[in-house]
Amino acid sequence: MRTAVVIGTGLIGTSVALALTDRGVTVHLADHDPDRARTAAARGAGTEAPPEGPVDLCVVAVPPAHVAATLADAMRAGTARGYLDVASVKGGPQRELEAMGADLSAYIGTHPMSGKEQSGPLAGSGDLFEGRPWVLTPTRDTHTEVLNLALELVALCRAVPVVMDADAHDRAVALVSHTPQLVSSMVAARLEEAEETAVRLCGQGIRDVTRIAASDPRMWIDILSANPGPVADVLAALAADLDETVRSLRALQSADGDERREGVTGVEDVLRRGNTGRARVPGKHGTAPAAYETVAVLISDQPGELARIFADAGRAGVNVEDVRIEHATGQQAGVVQLMVAPSAAPLLAASLREHGWALRQ
């Protein structure tokens, strides 16, 4: 692939363009908002100038409701040899294109499973997709050349290709992406009118659960409007679990011993099923999840402190698999949790103590 057009210069479109440009592809940028395309071009994502002739690949990075019409316009204009979109919903746009009589042999639906809470061209990053799954949903008519162009795009973005049926993809993302967004937003909404004393008690747990609630509502309305049925199905199952959990918690308030035992059983059931489900979430690089041991280090909020911890861990010959930071309420300090292989934890702890770090037991 030597040339590409990216239509839509938001987070995903700009990130695709940056990745391609970094690897020597000439990228032409287009957007209904010229300022967004200008901003992406200023960041080195490509040029605003239109191509002189058909390019190798046209990447459509617009909201799901506009994907089919944008693709159809680009196809009529003979923009490229192959066309793909990167929308987070696949079944609807594919059926719309088919209803428009578009040439599906030149098209493949795709969805990079990566993103941020921020949106727009300034949030774009050329390494956004590295190591992340990138779903491809070819139709029965998709030409081999177009599939190969899509695979080349995924490789240039250093993502991992996953081939799926379009409707199966939409059911999957309803479970692992769209429903978590709504649940995160609903939990965060409980904080809207909470007493200030309660909000001040927020710890890492509530931060983890509500992190994605900071996402742009307009973007998510576009996404959820394109995949409402599968998301509603997952929420209905979740609602059944919530109803049962509420009943179990009410039973724990009962003066009757049998009812309390039933309540314990009900709450324990949902917690244990949660353990089982969480254990299925892939670990690093998409591999089976691994069990790590945590070494907790007390740290002051000063420049260079994190760098010193990682340097000291490196000198100990220990690979830090994951890291979390807990900030102390009302203090310029916190705790850095270093997740390492269980066999490496004693060595790391001893080495950090030797270098003057205080560990939390």
N, C-alpha and C positions, 0 to 999 in steps of 0.2 A: 504494500500500500504506500503510495507516494503523495496522494492528494485526498482531502476530505472537506466536506462542508458540515459544520455544526450549526443547527438551527435551534436557538434557545440557549442563552448564555447565563443561566442561573448557576447554582452550585454544581450540579451534575454535568451540564453541558460545558461549562468552563473547565471543570476538572478533566473531562475527556480531552478537550482541546489542548490543555496544558500538557497532558501526558503524551499526546500524539506529537505536538510541536517539539517537546524535549527529545523525542526519538526520531526527528528528522522529517516528519510528515508536514507538508504544506497544508495549513488549515485555514479555511475561509469561514468567517463568523457571520451569522445573521440572527436578528432578533427583532420582534415587533417594537421593542424599545431601543432606539439607536444608542441611547446613553449606556445601556447595559453592554451592548456589543463593543462600544468604544472602551468601556472600562476593562472588559476581558482582553481586548487587543492591547491595551496599555500594560497589562500584566504579562504580556508575552504569549497569550493563548493563540494568536493567529492574526490574520488581517481582516479588516472590514471590507476590503475590495472583493467584488464577486469574481468567481472563477471565469476564465475565458472559454471554457468548454466543460463537458462532463468530467466530474471527478471520480475517484475510485469508490468512495463511500460517502453517503449522506446519513448523518446522525441527527435524529430528531429528538430534542430534549425539551419538550413542552409539556404542560399539564395533560393528564390523561384525556380530558374532554376534548382537547384540540389535536390529539395525535393523528387520528385518521385523516382529518381534513388537511393538516399540514403535510402529511406524507403524500396524499393524493395530489396536492398542488405541486410538490417537488417532483413527483413522478411525471406529471403532465409536462413539466418544464424540461424534462430530460436531464435533471441535475447530476445524476450519478449512475454508475453501473449497478450499485447495490444500495439498499435502503434498510435502515433499522431504527427502532426507537428505544429509549431507555426508561420508559414510564414504569411505574411500580405496579401497574395492572396490565394484564396481557390479553385476556379473553375478549373484552369489549372492543378495544381498538381493532383487533384482528377481524372480528365479525363486521364492524363498521366498514373497514376497508373492502371486505368481500362484498358487502351490500352495495358499495360504490362502484363495483366492477373493476377495481384496481388489479394490476398484474401482481399477484402474490408470489410469482416465481422470483421477483426481484426484491422481496421483502423478508425480513426475519425480525420477530419481536425479541427484545432482550431486556434484562433488568439487573443492573449492578447492585448487589446487596451491600451498599455502603452509603453513608451520609453523615450529616452533622445536624445539630440543632439550628445552626445559622443557615441563611440562604443568600442567594445572589452571587454575582461574579467575584466579589471580594472574598467570599468564603471558599472559593474553588482552590483545589490543591492537586498538583500532578501526581501525588502519591496516594490519593484518596482510596484507590481501588486495590492497592498492593496486598496480595494474599487473601482478598475477599472473594466469595462466590459471585459469579456473574452468570445469571440464568439466561439460556437461549431457548426460545420456543418456536422452532421452525414449523411451518405449515407443511402439509403433504405436497405442496407445490413449490416450496422454497428450492431454488437452484443451488447446486453444490458450490458454485463459485461464490454465491452470496453467503452461504454458510461459512466458507473458508475466509471470506473477508471479515465476518463477525468474529471468528476464532482468532484472526490476526489482530483485530482491535483489542480483544480481551488479553492477548499475549502482550501487546504493546503497553497496555495499562497494568500489566503484571498481576492480573486477577486470575481466578480459577474458574474455568467454564463448567457449567452444569446444565445439561439438556433436560427439559421438562415439557410436558403438555401445558398449554396456556391456561386451561381451567384448573388443572392441578396446581399450577403456580399460584393462581389467585386464591385458592383455598389455603395453601401453605402460608402465604404472606399475611392472610387474614389472621392466622394463628400466631405467627412469630414476629409480626411487625405492626400490623394495623390495630389489632386488639390491645397489645401492650401500650401503644400510644394513647388510646382512649382511657385505659385503666390508670396510666400514669397521670393523665390530666384530671381524672375524677378524684384520685387521691389528693393531688395538689389543690384541687378546688375546695377540699375540706379545710385548707389552711386560709382561704380567702378572708373569712370572718372570724377566725380563731383568735382567742385572747393572746395578747402579746407575750404573756408569760409562758404560754404553751409553745408558741413559735420559737422562743428563745431556747427551748429544750431540743430543737431539731438536731439530730445526730446524723451519722453516716448512712443509717438505714433509710431515713426519709429522703436524704439527698440522692441515694441510689435509685429509689423508686420513682422520684419525681424529676429526674434529670431531663428526660425527653419531653416533659410537659412544657419546657421552654420553647418548643418548636413553633413555627409560624402557623397559626390557625388557618389562614387562607390556603396554604399549601395542602394542609391535611383535609380540608373540606373538598378540594379537588380530588384527592386520592380516595377518600372514603365514599364520595359520590360515585366513583367508578367501580367500587367493589362492596356495595352495601350488604348484599345477601350473605356472602360467606362471613363477613364480620359480624353480622347480626346472629348467625348460627353459633359462632364461638361465644359471643356475649350471652346468648340464651343458656348455653351449657354452664358458663361461668355463673350466671344468675342462679341456676339450680344449686350449684355448690354454695353460693352465698346464702341462699335461703336455708339450706341444711345446716350450715355453720351457725347462722343466727339462732336457729332452733336449739342447737347443741349448747351454745353459750347461755341461752335463757335457761336451759335445763340445769346448768351449773349453779344457778341462783336458787334452785328449788331446795326446799327443806327435806324432800323425799330422797333417800339414799339411792334408790334404783334410778330415779331420774338423773341424779348427778352422775352416776356411773355411765348412763347412756350419753350424757353430755360429754364426758371425758372421751368416750369411744368415738363420738362424732368428730370432735376437734382433733383428736389424735389421727383419725383416718385422713382428714384433709392435709394435715402436716406431713404424714408419711407419704401420701401420694405426691405431695410437693417435693419431698426428698427424691422420690423415684424419677419424677419428671426432670428435676434440675440435673440429676446425674446423666441425663441423655444429652444435655447441651454440650456441643463439641468444645474441646479445649483449644490450646494454642495450635495455629496452623490447620484447624479443622480436624485434628486428631482426637482420639478418645480422651475425655477429661482426665486429668491427673490430680492426685492428692498432693497438695503442697503443705509445708509447715511454715508458720508465720513467725518472723523475727520482728518484734515491735521496738522501734528506736525513738526515743524522745528527741525532738528537734526544735530549735528556736526558729522563728520566722525572720531569717536574715539571708542576704544574698550569698550564694555559694554553698549553703548547707547541704542541699540535696546532692550537688556535685561531689562534695566531700564524702558523703555516705556511699555513693555509687563507686567512687574511686577506691575507697577502702574495701568495699565488697569485691571489686575487681582484683585488688592486691591479694585478697584471700583466695582467689581462684574460684569464686562462687558465682554462678550464673543466677541473676535475679529473674525469676519467671514472670512475676507480676508485682505491682506496687499499688498501694493505696495510701492516702493521706487523710488523717482525722485532725481537724482543727479544733483547738481548745476554745471553748466559749469565753469571750472576754479577755483572752490572753494572746500575746504574740508568740504562740508556741503550738505544738501539736505532736502527733505520733505518726511516723512513717512505718507502714506495715510492708515488710519485704517478704514476698512469698518465694520460697526456694524448695528444692527437693529435700525430703525429710533427712536424708543422709548428710546433707550439706548444712543443715540448720545449726548443729553444735559448733562446727568450725566457724561459721559466719558470726555467731554470737560471741564466741571467744575472741575472734579477731577484732570485732567492733569494740568490745570492751577494752582491748589492748590499746586501741587508738583513741580512747577517752569518751566513747559514746555511752550514754546511759540507756539501758534497755528496760522496757516495761515487761514485767512477768505476766 
